[in-house]
Amino acid sequence: MRKRTRTMLTAGTLSAVALTVAAGATASASTAQRHRVDAASCTISDMQARMYDAGLLGLGNQGLMLTLTNNATHTCQVTGYPVLRMEDSAHRVLPTSVRQGPTFFNEDPGPSVVELSPGERASAVVAWGTPPGGTDVQPAYLRVSLTDSAGAFLRVPFQQTNVTSGRLSVTALAAHTPLSR
């Protein structure tokens, strides 16, 4: 009988510990969520954009990694998909259609809030088809903005290549994790 009582106390103690840990985790998650809500949205003037060759090439498809770095002195957040427009060498906007979601090269993480401390980066993969099409474009630059309004944007050099029918695919912004080679 004594052994059974000891086991019951141990199980009861473990249950109490589990409840305490769960309550603490819930409180931590609540604090983290509140912290995210309190951070201001990043503005395009807070950011620096860069395109990196990520070695994404195959079966008539190409891709680059787009990074947005928080250059502000405060923490801010980005969410969703970057807004993209292609430009020619004279900075005239080219016909551009963008599909949000997975690319030929990787899955889409889906839209989420990404909190960026000063110097931290968010990234997305930008991909396109390269086989000749009916209305191909050859961009020299890519305009990047955080909202679909006609406001401010960043301009980054774009790979001089054929973009079939002016169609790009882009993943949602996510906390930047460099691709391994």
WODA-V614257 format. One record per pair of residues at least 24 apart in sequence whose ideal C-beta (glycine too) atoms are under 10 Angstrom apart, sorted by the first residue. I is the first residue (numbers start at 1). J is the second residue. If there is no record, write none. Layout:
BEGIN
{{I,J} {I,J}}
END
This chain:
BEGIN
{{32,115} {33,113} {35,75} {35,77} {35,115} {36,75} {36,77} {36,79} {36,112} {36,113} {36,114} {36,115} {37,77} {37,113} {38,75} {38,77} {38,115} {39,74} {39,75} {39,76} {39,77} {39,113} {39,115} {39,116} {39,117} {40,72} {40,74} {40,75} {40,76} {40,77} {41,76} {41,77} {41,78} {41,79} {41,113} {41,146} {41,147} {42,68} {42,70} {42,71} {42,72} {42,74} {42,75} {42,76} {42,77} {42,78} {42,79} {42,114} {42,115} {42,116} {42,122} {42,146} {42,173} {43,72} {43,76} {43,146} {43,147} {43,151} {43,152} {44,68} {44,83} {44,144} {44,145} {44,146} {44,147} {44,151} {44,152} {44,153} {44,154} {45,71} {45,72} {45,152} {45,154} {46,70} {46,71} {46,72} {46,73} {46,74} {46,76} {46,78} {46,116} {46,118} {46,146} {47,71} {47,72} {47,76} {47,78} {47,82} {47,116} {47,121} {47,122} {47,144} {47,145} {47,146} {47,152} {47,154} {48,121} {48,154} {48,156} {49,82} {49,142} {49,143} {49,144} {49,145} {49,153} {49,154} {49,155} {49,156} {50,121} {50,123} {50,144} {50,154} {50,156} {50,157} {51,126} {51,141} {51,142} {51,144} {51,156} {51,157} {51,158} {51,159} {52,123} {52,178} {52,179} {53,159} {54,105} {54,106} {54,123} {54,125} {54,126} {54,127} {54,178} {54,179} {54,181} {55,105} {55,179} {55,181} {56,103} {56,104} {56,105} {56,106} {56,125} {56,126} {56,127} {56,179} {57,105} {57,130} {58,104} {58,105} {59,104} {59,129} {59,130} {59,131} {60,104} {60,128} {60,129} {60,130} {60,131} {60,132} {60,164} {61,103} {61,104} {61,105} {61,127} {61,128} {61,129} {61,130} {61,131} {61,164} {61,169} {62,104} {62,105} {62,126} {62,127} {62,128} {62,129} {62,130} {62,159} {62,161} {62,162} {62,163} {63,103} {63,104} {63,105} {63,106} {63,125} {63,126} {63,127} {63,128} {63,159} {63,168} {63,169} {63,170} {63,171} {64,124} {64,125} {64,126} {64,127} {64,128} {64,142} {64,156} {64,158} {64,159} {64,161} {65,105} {65,123} {65,124} {65,125} {65,126} {65,171} {65,176} {65,178} {65,179} {66,122} {66,123} {66,124} {66,125} {66,126} {66,142} {66,144} {66,154} {66,156} {66,170} {66,171} {66,173} {67,121} {67,122} {67,123} {67,124} {67,156} {67,173} {67,176} {67,178} {68,114} {68,116} {68,120} {68,121} {68,122} {68,123} {68,124} {68,144} {68,146} {68,154} {68,173} {68,176} {69,116} {69,118} {69,119} {69,120} {69,121} {69,122} {69,123} {69,176} {70,114} {70,115} {70,116} {70,117} {70,118} {70,119} {70,120} {70,121} {70,122} {71,116} {71,118} {71,119} {72,116} {72,117} {72,118} {72,119} {73,118} {74,116} {74,117} {74,118} {75,115} {75,116} {75,117} {75,118} {75,120} {76,114} {76,115} {76,116} {76,117} {76,118} {76,120} {77,112} {77,113} {77,114} {77,115} {77,116} {77,122} {77,173} {78,112} {78,113} {78,114} {78,115} {78,116} {78,122} {78,124} {78,146} {78,172} {78,173} {78,174} {79,111} {79,112} {79,113} {79,114} {79,115} {79,122} {79,146} {79,172} {79,173} {80,110} {80,111} {80,112} {80,113} {80,114} {80,124} {80,146} {80,147} {80,172} {80,173} {81,108} {81,110} {81,111} {81,124} {81,146} {81,148} {81,170} {81,171} {81,172} {81,173} {82,122} {82,123} {82,124} {82,126} {82,142} {82,143} {82,144} {82,145} {82,146} {82,147} {82,153} {82,154} {82,170} {82,171} {82,172} {82,173} {83,143} {83,144} {83,145} {83,146} {83,147} {83,148} {83,149} {83,153} {83,170} {84,124} {84,126} {84,142} {84,143} {84,144} {84,145} {84,153} {84,158} {84,168} {84,169} {84,170} {85,139} {85,141} {85,142} {85,143} {85,144} {85,145} {85,153} {85,155} {85,166} {85,168} {86,128} {86,137} {86,138} {86,139} {86,140} {86,141} {86,142} {86,143} {86,158} {86,163} {86,166} {86,168} {87,137} {87,139} {87,140} {87,141} {87,142} {87,143} {87,153} {87,155} {87,158} {88,137} {88,138} {88,139} {88,140} {88,141} {89,138} {89,139} {89,140} {89,141} {89,160} {90,140} {90,141} {91,140} {91,141} {91,143} {91,155} {92,140} {92,141} {93,139} {93,141} {93,143} {94,135} {94,137} {94,138} {94,139} {94,140} {94,141} {94,158} {94,163} {94,166} {95,135} {95,136} {95,137} {95,163} {95,165} {95,166} {95,167} {96,137} {96,139} {96,142} {96,143} {96,163} {96,166} {96,167} {96,168} {97,165} {97,166} {97,167} {97,168} {97,169} {98,126} {98,128} {98,166} {98,167} {98,168} {98,169} {98,170} {99,127} {99,128} {99,167} {99,168} {99,169} {99,170} {100,124} {100,168} {100,169} {100,170} {100,171} {100,172} {101,169} {101,170} {101,171} {101,172} {102,127} {102,169} {102,171} {102,172} {103,127} {103,128} {103,168} {103,169} {103,170} {103,171} {104,128} {104,129} {104,169} {105,169} {105,171} {105,179} {106,171} {106,179} {107,171} {108,169} {108,170} {108,171} {108,172} {108,174} {109,171} {109,172} {109,173} {109,174} {109,175} {110,171} {110,172} {110,174} {111,171} {111,172} {111,173} {111,174} {112,172} {112,173} {112,174} {112,175} {113,173} {114,172} {114,173} {114,174} {114,175} {114,176} {115,175} {116,173} {116,175} {116,176} {120,175} {120,176} {121,173} {121,175} {121,176} {121,177} {121,178} {122,172} {122,173} {122,174} {122,175} {122,176} {123,171} {123,173} {123,174} {123,175} {123,176} {123,177} {123,178} {123,179} {124,170} {124,171} {124,172} {124,173} {124,174} {124,176} {125,169} {125,170} {125,171} {125,172} {125,174} {125,179} {126,158} {126,159} {126,168} {126,169} {126,170} {126,171} {127,167} {127,168} {127,169} {127,170} {127,171} {128,158} {128,159} {128,161} {128,162} {128,163} {128,164} {128,165} {128,166} {128,167} {128,168} {128,169} {128,170} {129,162} {129,163} {129,164} {129,165} {129,167} {129,168} {129,169} {130,161} {130,162} {130,163} {130,164} {131,162} {131,164} {131,165} {132,162} {132,164} {132,165} {133,162} {133,163} {133,164} {133,165} {133,166} {133,167} {134,164} {134,165} {135,163} {135,164} {135,165} {135,166} {135,167} {136,161} {136,162} {136,163} {136,164} {136,165} {136,166} {136,167} {137,161} {137,162} {137,163} {137,164} {137,165} {137,166} {137,167} {138,162} {138,163} {138,166} {139,163} {139,166} {139,168} {142,168} {144,170} {146,173}}
END
